[in-house]
Amino acid sequence: MLRAMRGSEFMLWAWLVCGAVAFACVPALRARDPLWGWLPFWLLVAPLIDLAFLHRQRLLATSQAFLVRRLRPRRSSVLQARRLRTRRVLRRAPRLAEISP
C-alpha cells in the first residue's frame, strides 16, 4: 500500500536512516556527549519514538490482531496426533470355509 508521506514523517525517517549510518560509521557517536547527552538516543531512539507516536493507531491495531490470533483457542495437536496413532484396523469377515470344520 503506497501512500504519500507527510513532511514530518519523511523527516523522521531521514533522521533515523542518517543517524543509523552515522552511528555505524563514526565510533565517536556511540559515546556520551557533555552537551547533547547520550548520542545514540538522539540518533536512533528519539526518531523511533516519534514514528511510533505518529503510527500509534496502526501499531495498536496490529498488536491487537496479533494477540487475538495468539489467544484464540485452538485444537490440541495431541488429540490430532492421537487420532492418527489409534487408527482402526479393519478385520476382514471370516470366510465360510474358515468357519466350517
Secondary structure, DSSP 8 states (H G I E B T S, - for coil): ------HHHHHHHHHHHHHHHHHHH-GGGGSEETTTEEHHIIIIIHHHHHHHHHTHHHHHHHHHHHHHHHHS----HHHHHHHHHT---------HHHH--
